[in-house]
Amino acid sequence: ELYVANNQVLQFLADKIGECDEFKSDFIKRVKDSKNSPENSISAANALTVLVMAGITFNGEDLSNIHVCFANLSGGYFDRTNFSGSDLSGVT
């Protein structure tokens, strides 16, 4: 499950992503780095959950082979996103 389950904390982080490109880039890097480091799946799942909450779109992105178990992707924008080979166990 997600390490950060408190919606207020997640929303705070999502708001920060809207304010700081470096913060957003760091979260995207966490997601993409999970391709080679499945042991970081909780961090990657939290990062992707926050990015989705911030309204970041992933349309047409290559997110193949990521590990984001239990991420909350509800309301996300993933049209034509490549999730092939990804571990999406427990994703909502």
Secondary structure, 3 states (H helix, E strand, C coil): CCCCCCHHHHHHHHHHHHHCHHHHHHHHHHHHHCCCCHHHHHHHHHHHHHHHHCCCECCCCECCCCECCCCCCCCCECCCCECCCCECCCCC
